[in-house]
Amino acid sequence: MAVALKLSDELVEIAKPHAAAMHRSVPKQIEHWARLGKAVEENPELPVQFIKDTLLAVEEAKAGQVSDYQFAS
């Protein structure tokens, strides 16, 4: 469900270069930040990069981009 929100001009301007660098729209960039911020608040003991990598892994799995891990012998 999409909801219209009023965001500050400052936040939108800050998001623009980040969105461009990540090939996202400005709303999707802000949505990404919100999702990441929520995960960070829910897991304060974990490093942010670990949380980012985990969110990426979940999306890769949803997209079917998984393979079996081969343990070294």
mmCIF file of the N, C-alpha and C atoms, coordinates in Angstrom:
data_MODEL
# 
_entry.id   MODEL 
# 
loop_
_atom_site.group_PDB 
_atom_site.id 
_atom_site.type_symbol 
_atom_site.label_atom_id 
_atom_site.label_alt_id 
_atom_site.label_comp_id 
_atom_site.label_asym_id 
_atom_site.label_entity_id 
_atom_site.label_seq_id 
_atom_site.pdbx_PDB_ins_code 
_atom_site.Cartn_x 
_atom_site.Cartn_y 
_atom_site.Cartn_z 
_atom_site.occupancy 
_atom_site.B_iso_or_equiv 
_atom_site.pdbx_formal_charge 
_atom_site.auth_seq_id 
_atom_site.auth_comp_id 
_atom_site.auth_asym_id 
_atom_site.auth_atom_id 
_atom_site.pdbx_PDB_model_num 
ATOM 1   N N  . MET A 1 1  ? 0.838  -1.169  0.000  1.00 0.00 ? 1  MET A N  1 
ATOM 2   C CA . MET A 1 1  ? 0.000  0.000   0.000  1.00 0.00 ? 1  MET A CA 1 
ATOM 3   C C  . MET A 1 1  ? 0.888  1.239   0.000  1.00 0.00 ? 1  MET A C  1 
ATOM 4   N N  . ALA A 1 2  ? 0.715  2.058   -0.966 1.00 0.00 ? 2  ALA A N  1 
ATOM 5   C CA . ALA A 1 2  ? 1.481  3.304   -1.045 1.00 0.00 ? 2  ALA A CA 1 
ATOM 6   C C  . ALA A 1 2  ? 0.770  4.392   -0.253 1.00 0.00 ? 2  ALA A C  1 
ATOM 7   N N  . VAL A 1 3  ? 1.569  5.204   0.430  1.00 0.00 ? 3  VAL A N  1 
ATOM 8   C CA . VAL A 1 3  ? 1.047  6.305   1.230  1.00 0.00 ? 3  VAL A CA 1 
ATOM 9   C C  . VAL A 1 3  ? 1.855  7.554   0.885  1.00 0.00 ? 3  VAL A C  1 
ATOM 10  N N  . ALA A 1 4  ? 1.176  8.652   0.670  1.00 0.00 ? 4  ALA A N  1 
ATOM 11  C CA . ALA A 1 4  ? 1.863  9.916   0.395  1.00 0.00 ? 4  ALA A CA 1 
ATOM 12  C C  . ALA A 1 4  ? 2.375  10.494  1.708  1.00 0.00 ? 4  ALA A C  1 
ATOM 13  N N  . LEU A 1 5  ? 3.631  10.895  1.713  1.00 0.00 ? 5  LEU A N  1 
ATOM 14  C CA . LEU A 1 5  ? 4.255  11.490  2.893  1.00 0.00 ? 5  LEU A CA 1 
ATOM 15  C C  . LEU A 1 5  ? 4.852  12.834  2.523  1.00 0.00 ? 5  LEU A C  1 
ATOM 16  N N  . LYS A 1 6  ? 4.873  13.726  3.481  1.00 0.00 ? 6  LYS A N  1 
ATOM 17  C CA . LYS A 1 6  ? 5.578  14.990  3.294  1.00 0.00 ? 6  LYS A CA 1 
ATOM 18  C C  . LYS A 1 6  ? 6.957  14.822  3.908  1.00 0.00 ? 6  LYS A C  1 
ATOM 19  N N  . LEU A 1 7  ? 7.972  15.006  3.108  1.00 0.00 ? 7  LEU A N  1 
ATOM 20  C CA . LEU A 1 7  ? 9.359  14.909  3.561  1.00 0.00 ? 7  LEU A CA 1 
ATOM 21  C C  . LEU A 1 7  ? 10.015 16.270  3.428  1.00 0.00 ? 7  LEU A C  1 
ATOM 22  N N  . SER A 1 8  ? 10.989 16.505  4.246  1.00 0.00 ? 8  SER A N  1 
ATOM 23  C CA . SER A 1 8  ? 11.676 17.792  4.162  1.00 0.00 ? 8  SER A CA 1 
ATOM 24  C C  . SER A 1 8  ? 12.450 17.883  2.846  1.00 0.00 ? 8  SER A C  1 
ATOM 25  N N  . ASP A 1 9  ? 12.557 19.093  2.344  1.00 0.00 ? 9  ASP A N  1 
ATOM 26  C CA . ASP A 1 9  ? 13.346 19.321  1.135  1.00 0.00 ? 9  ASP A CA 1 
ATOM 27  C C  . ASP A 1 9  ? 14.792 18.892  1.364  1.00 0.00 ? 9  ASP A C  1 
ATOM 28  N N  . GLU A 1 10 ? 15.275 19.112  2.585  1.00 0.00 ? 10 GLU A N  1 
ATOM 29  C CA . GLU A 1 10 ? 16.656 18.747  2.905  1.00 0.00 ? 10 GLU A CA 1 
ATOM 30  C C  . GLU A 1 10 ? 16.887 17.244  2.754  1.00 0.00 ? 10 GLU A C  1 
ATOM 31  N N  . LEU A 1 11 ? 15.969 16.424  3.279  1.00 0.00 ? 11 LEU A N  1 
ATOM 32  C CA . LEU A 1 11 ? 16.120 14.970  3.163  1.00 0.00 ? 11 LEU A CA 1 
ATOM 33  C C  . LEU A 1 11 ? 16.085 14.538  1.701  1.00 0.00 ? 11 LEU A C  1 
ATOM 34  N N  . VAL A 1 12 ? 15.184 15.093  0.936  1.00 0.00 ? 12 VAL A N  1 
ATOM 35  C CA . VAL A 1 12 ? 15.079 14.749  -0.487 1.00 0.00 ? 12 VAL A CA 1 
ATOM 36  C C  . VAL A 1 12 ? 16.370 15.112  -1.219 1.00 0.00 ? 12 VAL A C  1 
ATOM 37  N N  . GLU A 1 13 ? 16.919 16.294  -0.926 1.00 0.00 ? 13 GLU A N  1 
ATOM 38  C CA . GLU A 1 13 ? 18.164 16.725  -1.583 1.00 0.00 ? 13 GLU A CA 1 
ATOM 39  C C  . GLU A 1 13 ? 19.337 15.838  -1.173 1.00 0.00 ? 13 GLU A C  1 
ATOM 40  N N  . ILE A 1 14 ? 19.394 15.427  0.083  1.00 0.00 ? 14 ILE A N  1 
ATOM 41  C CA . ILE A 1 14 ? 20.460 14.530  0.543  1.00 0.00 ? 14 ILE A CA 1 
ATOM 42  C C  . ILE A 1 14 ? 20.340 13.174  -0.144 1.00 0.00 ? 14 ILE A C  1 
ATOM 43  N N  . ALA A 1 15 ? 19.107 12.723  -0.367 1.00 0.00 ? 15 ALA A N  1 
ATOM 44  C CA . ALA A 1 15 ? 18.878 11.404  -0.960 1.00 0.00 ? 15 ALA A CA 1 
ATOM 45  C C  . ALA A 1 15 ? 19.211 11.341  -2.448 1.00 0.00 ? 15 ALA A C  1 
ATOM 46  N N  . LYS A 1 16 ? 19.123 12.453  -3.141 1.00 0.00 ? 16 LYS A N  1 
ATOM 47  C CA . LYS A 1 16 ? 19.303 12.448  -4.602 1.00 0.00 ? 16 LYS A CA 1 
ATOM 48  C C  . LYS A 1 16 ? 20.619 11.835  -5.064 1.00 0.00 ? 16 LYS A C  1 
ATOM 49  N N  . PRO A 1 17 ? 21.786 12.264  -4.564 1.00 0.00 ? 17 PRO A N  1 
ATOM 50  C CA . PRO A 1 17 ? 23.022 11.654  -5.071 1.00 0.00 ? 17 PRO A CA 1 
ATOM 51  C C  . PRO A 1 17 ? 23.163 10.187  -4.664 1.00 0.00 ? 17 PRO A C  1 
ATOM 52  N N  . HIS A 1 18 ? 22.665 9.842   -3.487 1.00 0.00 ? 18 HIS A N  1 
ATOM 53  C CA . HIS A 1 18 ? 22.718 8.441   -3.054 1.00 0.00 ? 18 HIS A CA 1 
ATOM 54  C C  . HIS A 1 18 ? 21.838 7.578   -3.956 1.00 0.00 ? 18 HIS A C  1 
ATOM 55  N N  . ALA A 1 19 ? 20.665 8.086   -4.281 1.00 0.00 ? 19 ALA A N  1 
ATOM 56  C CA . ALA A 1 19 ? 19.752 7.364   -5.168 1.00 0.00 ? 19 ALA A CA 1 
ATOM 57  C C  . ALA A 1 19 ? 20.384 7.168   -6.541 1.00 0.00 ? 19 ALA A C  1 
ATOM 58  N N  . ALA A 1 20 ? 20.987 8.211   -7.068 1.00 0.00 ? 20 ALA A N  1 
ATOM 59  C CA . ALA A 1 20 ? 21.620 8.111   -8.386 1.00 0.00 ? 20 ALA A CA 1 
ATOM 60  C C  . ALA A 1 20 ? 22.759 7.096   -8.369 1.00 0.00 ? 20 ALA A C  1 
ATOM 61  N N  . ALA A 1 21 ? 23.564 7.125   -7.320 1.00 0.00 ? 21 ALA A N  1 
ATOM 62  C CA . ALA A 1 21 ? 24.705 6.205   -7.235 1.00 0.00 ? 21 ALA A CA 1 
ATOM 63  C C  . ALA A 1 21 ? 24.258 4.749   -7.142 1.00 0.00 ? 21 ALA A C  1 
ATOM 64  N N  . MET A 1 22 ? 23.100 4.517   -6.516 1.00 0.00 ? 22 MET A N  1 
ATOM 65  C CA . MET A 1 22 ? 22.618 3.155   -6.324 1.00 0.00 ? 22 MET A CA 1 
ATOM 66  C C  . MET A 1 22 ? 21.557 2.754   -7.358 1.00 0.00 ? 22 MET A C  1 
ATOM 67  N N  . HIS A 1 23 ? 21.339 3.625   -8.358 1.00 0.00 ? 23 HIS A N  1 
ATOM 68  C CA . HIS A 1 23 ? 20.356 3.374   -9.417 1.00 0.00 ? 23 HIS A CA 1 
ATOM 69  C C  . HIS A 1 23 ? 18.959 3.130   -8.837 1.00 0.00 ? 23 HIS A C  1 
ATOM 70  N N  . ARG A 1 24 ? 18.597 3.969   -7.866 1.00 0.00 ? 24 ARG A N  1 
ATOM 71  C CA . ARG A 1 24 ? 17.277 3.912   -7.260 1.00 0.00 ? 24 ARG A CA 1 
ATOM 72  C C  . ARG A 1 24 ? 16.590 5.255   -7.474 1.00 0.00 ? 24 ARG A C  1 
ATOM 73  N N  . SER A 1 25 ? 15.279 5.240   -7.365 1.00 0.00 ? 25 SER A N  1 
ATOM 74  C CA . SER A 1 25 ? 14.555 6.512   -7.328 1.00 0.00 ? 25 SER A CA 1 
ATOM 75  C C  . SER A 1 25 ? 14.769 7.117   -5.938 1.00 0.00 ? 25 SER A C  1 
ATOM 76  N N  . VAL A 1 26 ? 14.501 8.409   -5.811 1.00 0.00 ? 26 VAL A N  1 
ATOM 77  C CA . VAL A 1 26 ? 14.639 9.067   -4.511 1.00 0.00 ? 26 VAL A CA 1 
ATOM 78  C C  . VAL A 1 26 ? 13.705 8.419   -3.481 1.00 0.00 ? 26 VAL A C  1 
ATOM 79  N N  . PRO A 1 27 ? 12.434 8.162   -3.809 1.00 0.00 ? 27 PRO A N  1 
ATOM 80  C CA . PRO A 1 27 ? 11.578 7.492   -2.821 1.00 0.00 ? 27 PRO A CA 1 
ATOM 81  C C  . PRO A 1 27 ? 12.097 6.111   -2.428 1.00 0.00 ? 27 PRO A C  1 
ATOM 82  N N  . LYS A 1 28 ? 12.626 5.357   -3.373 1.00 0.00 ? 28 LYS A N  1 
ATOM 83  C CA . LYS A 1 28 ? 13.168 4.026   -3.055 1.00 0.00 ? 28 LYS A CA 1 
ATOM 84  C C  . LYS A 1 28 ? 14.420 4.143   -2.193 1.00 0.00 ? 28 LYS A C  1 
ATOM 85  N N  . GLN A 1 29 ? 15.215 5.177   -2.401 1.00 0.00 ? 29 GLN A N  1 
ATOM 86  C CA . GLN A 1 29 ? 16.403 5.381   -1.573 1.00 0.00 ? 29 GLN A CA 1 
ATOM 87  C C  . GLN A 1 29 ? 15.993 5.663   -0.132 1.00 0.00 ? 29 GLN A C  1 
ATOM 88  N N  . ILE A 1 30 ? 15.013 6.521   0.047  1.00 0.00 ? 30 ILE A N  1 
ATOM 89  C CA . ILE A 1 30 ? 14.550 6.843   1.394  1.00 0.00 ? 30 ILE A CA 1 
ATOM 90  C C  . ILE A 1 30 ? 13.907 5.615   2.034  1.00 0.00 ? 30 ILE A C  1 
ATOM 91  N N  . GLU A 1 31 ? 13.183 4.843   1.253  1.00 0.00 ? 31 GLU A N  1 
ATOM 92  C CA . GLU A 1 31 ? 12.603 3.585   1.746  1.00 0.00 ? 31 GLU A CA 1 
ATOM 93  C C  . GLU A 1 31 ? 13.719 2.628   2.197  1.00 0.00 ? 31 GLU A C  1 
ATOM 94  N N  . HIS A 1 32 ? 14.783 2.557   1.420  1.00 0.00 ? 32 HIS A N  1 
ATOM 95  C CA . HIS A 1 32 ? 15.937 1.715   1.774  1.00 0.00 ? 32 HIS A CA 1 
ATOM 96  C C  . HIS A 1 32 ? 16.529 2.162   3.104  1.00 0.00 ? 32 HIS A C  1 
ATOM 97  N N  . TRP A 1 33 ? 16.725 3.466   3.258  1.00 0.00 ? 33 TRP A N  1 
ATOM 98  C CA . TRP A 1 33 ? 17.275 3.992   4.513  1.00 0.00 ? 33 TRP A CA 1 
ATOM 99  C C  . TRP A 1 33 ? 16.357 3.650   5.683  1.00 0.00 ? 33 TRP A C  1 
ATOM 100 N N  . ALA A 1 34 ? 15.052 3.747   5.482  1.00 0.00 ? 34 ALA A N  1 
ATOM 101 C CA . ALA A 1 34 ? 14.100 3.442   6.555  1.00 0.00 ? 34 ALA A CA 1 
ATOM 102 C C  . ALA A 1 34 ? 14.184 1.969   6.939  1.00 0.00 ? 34 ALA A C  1 
ATOM 103 N N  . ARG A 1 35 ? 14.254 1.099   5.940  1.00 0.00 ? 35 ARG A N  1 
ATOM 104 C CA . ARG A 1 35 ? 14.348 -0.344  6.198  1.00 0.00 ? 35 ARG A CA 1 
ATOM 105 C C  . ARG A 1 35 ? 15.650 -0.669  6.935  1.00 0.00 ? 35 ARG A C  1 
ATOM 106 N N  . LEU A 1 36 ? 16.748 -0.069  6.492  1.00 0.00 ? 36 LEU A N  1 
ATOM 107 C CA . LEU A 1 36 ? 18.042 -0.287  7.127  1.00 0.00 ? 36 LEU A CA 1 
ATOM 108 C C  . LEU A 1 36 ? 18.039 0.259   8.553  1.00 0.00 ? 36 LEU A C  1 
ATOM 109 N N  . GLY A 1 37 ? 17.508 1.444   8.742  1.00 0.00 ? 37 GLY A N  1 
ATOM 110 C CA . GLY A 1 37 ? 17.440 2.037   10.069 1.00 0.00 ? 37 GLY A CA 1 
ATOM 111 C C  . GLY A 1 37 ? 16.614 1.195   11.029 1.00 0.00 ? 37 GLY A C  1 
ATOM 112 N N  . LYS A 1 38 ? 15.513 0.643   10.541 1.00 0.00 ? 38 LYS A N  1 
ATOM 113 C CA . LYS A 1 38 ? 14.682 -0.229  11.374 1.00 0.00 ? 38 LYS A CA 1 
ATOM 114 C C  . LYS A 1 38 ? 15.473 -1.454  11.794 1.00 0.00 ? 38 LYS A C  1 
ATOM 115 N N  . ALA A 1 39 ? 16.174 -2.076  10.850 1.00 0.00 ? 39 ALA A N  1 
ATOM 116 C CA . ALA A 1 39 ? 16.967 -3.266  11.159 1.00 0.00 ? 39 ALA A CA 1 
ATOM 117 C C  . ALA A 1 39 ? 18.085 -2.946  12.149 1.00 0.00 ? 39 ALA A C  1 
ATOM 118 N N  . VAL A 1 40 ? 18.704 -1.790  12.005 1.00 0.00 ? 40 VAL A N  1 
ATOM 119 C CA . VAL A 1 40 ? 19.776 -1.385  12.926 1.00 0.00 ? 40 VAL A CA 1 
ATOM 120 C C  . VAL A 1 40 ? 19.215 -1.180  14.330 1.00 0.00 ? 40 VAL A C  1 
ATOM 121 N N  . GLU A 1 41 ? 18.069 -0.525  14.432 1.00 0.00 ? 41 GLU A N  1 
ATOM 122 C CA . GLU A 1 41 ? 17.470 -0.308  15.749 1.00 0.00 ? 41 GLU A CA 1 
ATOM 123 C C  . GLU A 1 41 ? 17.050 -1.624  16.404 1.00 0.00 ? 41 GLU A C  1 
ATOM 124 N N  . GLU A 1 42 ? 16.620 -2.582  15.590 1.00 0.00 ? 42 GLU A N  1 
ATOM 125 C CA . GLU A 1 42 ? 16.198 -3.874  16.124 1.00 0.00 ? 42 GLU A CA 1 
ATOM 126 C C  . GLU A 1 42 ? 17.380 -4.770  16.496 1.00 0.00 ? 42 GLU A C  1 
ATOM 127 N N  . ASN A 1 43 ? 18.568 -4.452  15.999 1.00 0.00 ? 43 ASN A N  1 
ATOM 128 C CA . ASN A 1 43 ? 19.761 -5.270  16.225 1.00 0.00 ? 43 ASN A CA 1 
ATOM 129 C C  . ASN A 1 43 ? 20.957 -4.391  16.585 1.00 0.00 ? 43 ASN A C  1 
ATOM 130 N N  . PRO A 1 44 ? 20.890 -3.663  17.686 1.00 0.00 ? 44 PRO A N  1 
ATOM 131 C CA . PRO A 1 44 ? 21.952 -2.700  18.002 1.00 0.00 ? 44 PRO A CA 1 
ATOM 132 C C  . PRO A 1 44 ? 23.311 -3.348  18.264 1.00 0.00 ? 44 PRO A C  1 
ATOM 133 N N  . GLU A 1 45 ? 23.329 -4.638  18.535 1.00 0.00 ? 45 GLU A N  1 
ATOM 134 C CA . GLU A 1 45 ? 24.601 -5.308  18.814 1.00 0.00 ? 45 GLU A CA 1 
ATOM 135 C C  . GLU A 1 45 ? 25.353 -5.718  17.541 1.00 0.00 ? 45 GLU A C  1 
ATOM 136 N N  . LEU A 1 46 ? 24.708 -5.622  16.397 1.00 0.00 ? 46 LEU A N  1 
ATOM 137 C CA . LEU A 1 46 ? 25.328 -6.053  15.144 1.00 0.00 ? 46 LEU A CA 1 
ATOM 138 C C  . LEU A 1 46 ? 25.921 -4.870  14.381 1.00 0.00 ? 46 LEU A C  1 
ATOM 139 N N  . PRO A 1 47 ? 27.051 -5.096  13.698 1.00 0.00 ? 47 PRO A N  1 
ATOM 140 C CA . PRO A 1 47 ? 27.621 -4.034  12.851 1.00 0.00 ? 47 PRO A CA 1 
ATOM 141 C C  . PRO A 1 47 ? 26.681 -3.710  11.683 1.00 0.00 ? 47 PRO A C  1 
ATOM 142 N N  . VAL A 1 48 ? 26.638 -2.459  11.299 1.00 0.00 ? 48 VAL A N  1 
ATOM 143 C CA . VAL A 1 48 ? 25.753 -2.023  10.217 1.00 0.00 ? 48 VAL A CA 1 
ATOM 144 C C  . VAL A 1 48 ? 26.064 -2.780  8.922  1.00 0.00 ? 48 VAL A C  1 
ATOM 145 N N  . GLN A 1 49 ? 27.335 -2.990  8.613  1.00 0.00 ? 49 GLN A N  1 
ATOM 146 C CA . GLN A 1 49 ? 27.679 -3.692  7.375  1.00 0.00 ? 49 GLN A CA 1 
ATOM 147 C C  . GLN A 1 49 ? 27.135 -5.120  7.380  1.00 0.00 ? 49 GLN A C  1 
ATOM 148 N N  . PHE A 1 50 ? 27.153 -5.777  8.528  1.00 0.00 ? 50 PHE A N  1 
ATOM 149 C CA . PHE A 1 50 ? 26.591 -7.124  8.635  1.00 0.00 ? 50 PHE A CA 1 
ATOM 150 C C  . PHE A 1 50 ? 25.094 -7.092  8.339  1.00 0.00 ? 50 PHE A C  1 
ATOM 151 N N  . ILE A 1 51 ? 24.400 -6.095  8.863  1.00 0.00 ? 51 ILE A N  1 
ATOM 152 C CA . ILE A 1 51 ? 22.968 -5.964  8.619  1.00 0.00 ? 51 ILE A CA 1 
ATOM 153 C C  . ILE A 1 51 ? 22.702 -5.697  7.137  1.00 0.00 ? 51 ILE A C  1 
ATOM 154 N N  . LYS A 1 52 ? 23.493 -4.822  6.521  1.00 0.00 ? 52 LYS A N  1 
ATOM 155 C CA . LYS A 1 52 ? 23.340 -4.537  5.093  1.00 0.00 ? 52 LYS A CA 1 
ATOM 156 C C  . LYS A 1 52 ? 23.559 -5.802  4.265  1.00 0.00 ? 52 LYS A C  1 
ATOM 157 N N  . ASP A 1 53 ? 24.602 -6.557  4.597  1.00 0.00 ? 53 ASP A N  1 
ATOM 158 C CA . ASP A 1 53 ? 24.890 -7.796  3.873  1.00 0.00 ? 53 ASP A CA 1 
ATOM 159 C C  . ASP A 1 53 ? 23.772 -8.813  4.048  1.00 0.00 ? 53 ASP A C  1 
ATOM 160 N N  . THR A 1 54 ? 23.192 -8.871  5.239  1.00 0.00 ? 54 THR A N  1 
ATOM 161 C CA . THR A 1 54 ? 22.095 -9.794  5.504  1.00 0.00 ? 54 THR A CA 1 
ATOM 162 C C  . THR A 1 54 ? 20.853 -9.412  4.706  1.00 0.00 ? 54 THR A C  1 
ATOM 163 N N  . LEU A 1 55 ? 20.521 -8.119  4.677  1.00 0.00 ? 55 LEU A N  1 
ATOM 164 C CA . LEU A 1 55 ? 19.378 -7.671  3.881  1.00 0.00 ? 55 LEU A CA 1 
ATOM 165 C C  . LEU A 1 55 ? 19.583 -7.989  2.404  1.00 0.00 ? 55 LEU A C  1 
ATOM 166 N N  . LEU A 1 56 ? 20.798 -7.811  1.917  1.00 0.00 ? 56 LEU A N  1 
ATOM 167 C CA . LEU A 1 56 ? 21.102 -8.153  0.529  1.00 0.00 ? 56 LEU A CA 1 
ATOM 168 C C  . LEU A 1 56 ? 20.943 -9.650  0.293  1.00 0.00 ? 56 LEU A C  1 
ATOM 169 N N  . ALA A 1 57 ? 21.434 -10.461 1.209  1.00 0.00 ? 57 ALA A N  1 
ATOM 170 C CA . ALA A 1 57 ? 21.329 -11.918 1.068  1.00 0.00 ? 57 ALA A CA 1 
ATOM 171 C C  . ALA A 1 57 ? 19.874 -12.374 1.029  1.00 0.00 ? 57 ALA A C  1 
ATOM 172 N N  . VAL A 1 58 ? 19.033 -11.745 1.837  1.00 0.00 ? 58 VAL A N  1 
ATOM 173 C CA . VAL A 1 58 ? 17.608 -12.093 1.829  1.00 0.00 ? 58 VAL A CA 1 
ATOM 174 C C  . VAL A 1 58 ? 16.999 -11.788 0.466  1.00 0.00 ? 58 VAL A C  1 
ATOM 175 N N  . GLU A 1 59 ? 17.320 -10.623 -0.094 1.00 0.00 ? 59 GLU A N  1 
ATOM 176 C CA . GLU A 1 59 ? 16.776 -10.252 -1.407 1.00 0.00 ? 59 GLU A CA 1 
ATOM 177 C C  . GLU A 1 59 ? 17.318 -11.156 -2.512 1.00 0.00 ? 59 GLU A C  1 
ATOM 178 N N  . GLU A 1 60 ? 18.584 -11.537 -2.415 1.00 0.00 ? 60 GLU A N  1 
ATOM 179 C CA . GLU A 1 60 ? 19.152 -12.468 -3.404 1.00 0.00 ? 60 GLU A CA 1 
ATOM 180 C C  . GLU A 1 60 ? 18.445 -13.821 -3.333 1.00 0.00 ? 60 GLU A C  1 
ATOM 181 N N  . ALA A 1 61 ? 18.164 -14.292 -2.127 1.00 0.00 ? 61 ALA A N  1 
ATOM 182 C CA . ALA A 1 61 ? 17.460 -15.567 -1.968 1.00 0.00 ? 61 ALA A CA 1 
ATOM 183 C C  . ALA A 1 61 ? 16.055 -15.483 -2.550 1.00 0.00 ? 61 ALA A C  1 
ATOM 184 N N  . LYS A 1 62 ? 15.362 -14.370 -2.312 1.00 0.00 ? 62 LYS A N  1 
ATOM 185 C CA . LYS A 1 62 ? 14.023 -14.183 -2.879 1.00 0.00 ? 62 LYS A CA 1 
ATOM 186 C C  . LYS A 1 62 ? 14.063 -14.209 -4.403 1.00 0.00 ? 62 LYS A C  1 
ATOM 187 N N  . ALA A 1 63 ? 15.164 -13.706 -4.975 1.00 0.00 ? 63 ALA A N  1 
ATOM 188 C CA . ALA A 1 63 ? 15.312 -13.649 -6.427 1.00 0.00 ? 63 ALA A CA 1 
ATOM 189 C C  . ALA A 1 63 ? 15.827 -14.966 -7.003 1.00 0.00 ? 63 ALA A C  1 
ATOM 190 N N  . GLY A 1 64 ? 16.045 -15.953 -6.142 1.00 0.00 ? 64 GLY A N  1 
ATOM 191 C CA . GLY A 1 64 ? 16.524 -17.249 -6.609 1.00 0.00 ? 64 GLY A CA 1 
ATOM 192 C C  . GLY A 1 64 ? 18.010 -17.294 -6.904 1.00 0.00 ? 64 GLY A C  1 
ATOM 193 N N  . GLN A 1 65 ? 18.746 -16.310 -6.433 1.00 0.00 ? 65 GLN A N  1 
ATOM 194 C CA . GLN A 1 65 ? 20.186 -16.239 -6.682 1.00 0.00 ? 65 GLN A CA 1 
ATOM 195 C C  . GLN A 1 65 ? 20.939 -16.915 -5.537 1.00 0.00 ? 65 GLN A C  1 
ATOM 196 N N  . VAL A 1 66 ? 20.718 -18.205 -5.404 1.00 0.00 ? 66 VAL A N  1 
ATOM 197 C CA . VAL A 1 66 ? 21.360 -18.976 -4.343 1.00 0.00 ? 66 VAL A CA 1 
ATOM 198 C C  . VAL A 1 66 ? 22.064 -20.181 -4.943 1.00 0.00 ? 66 VAL A C  1 
ATOM 199 N N  . SER A 1 67 ? 23.053 -20.670 -4.239 1.00 0.00 ? 67 SER A N  1 
ATOM 200 C CA . SER A 1 67 ? 23.738 -21.885 -4.654 1.00 0.00 ? 67 SER A CA 1 
ATOM 201 C C  . SER A 1 67 ? 24.195 -22.617 -3.396 1.00 0.00 ? 67 SER A C  1 
ATOM 202 N N  . ASP A 1 68 ? 24.430 -23.909 -3.520 1.00 0.00 ? 68 ASP A N  1 
ATOM 203 C CA . ASP A 1 68 ? 24.896 -24.697 -2.396 1.00 0.00 ? 68 ASP A CA 1 
ATOM 204 C C  . ASP A 1 68 ? 26.316 -24.268 -2.020 1.00 0.00 ? 68 ASP A C  1 
ATOM 205 N N  . TYR A 1 69 ? 26.562 -24.209 -0.731 1.00 0.00 ? 69 TYR A N  1 
ATOM 206 C CA . TYR A 1 69 ? 27.901 -23.888 -0.235 1.00 0.00 ? 69 TYR A CA 1 
ATOM 207 C C  . TYR A 1 69 ? 28.718 -25.162 -0.229 1.00 0.00 ? 69 TYR A C  1 
ATOM 208 N N  . GLN A 1 70 ? 29.927 -25.089 -0.781 1.00 0.00 ? 70 GLN A N  1 
ATOM 209 C CA . GLN A 1 70 ? 30.812 -26.246 -0.816 1.00 0.00 ? 70 GLN A CA 1 
ATOM 210 C C  . GLN A 1 70 ? 31.862 -26.083 0.278  1.00 0.00 ? 70 GLN A C  1 
ATOM 211 N N  . PHE A 1 71 ? 31.792 -26.950 1.278  1.00 0.00 ? 71 PHE A N  1 
ATOM 212 C CA . PHE A 1 71 ? 32.771 -26.928 2.360  1.00 0.00 ? 71 PHE A CA 1 
ATOM 213 C C  . PHE A 1 71 ? 34.087 -27.498 1.850  1.00 0.00 ? 71 PHE A C  1 
ATOM 214 N N  . ALA A 1 72 ? 35.179 -26.940 2.324  1.00 0.00 ? 72 ALA A N  1 
ATOM 215 C CA . ALA A 1 72 ? 36.499 -27.444 1.950  1.00 0.00 ? 72 ALA A CA 1 
ATOM 216 C C  . ALA A 1 72 ? 36.696 -28.804 2.610  1.00 0.00 ? 72 ALA A C  1 
ATOM 217 N N  . SER A 1 73 ? 37.408 -29.683 1.922  1.00 0.00 ? 73 SER A N  1 
ATOM 218 C CA . SER A 1 73 ? 37.652 -31.010 2.493  1.00 0.00 ? 73 SER A CA 1 
ATOM 219 C C  . SER A 1 73 ? 38.901 -31.024 3.342  1.00 0.00 ? 73 SER A C  1 
# 
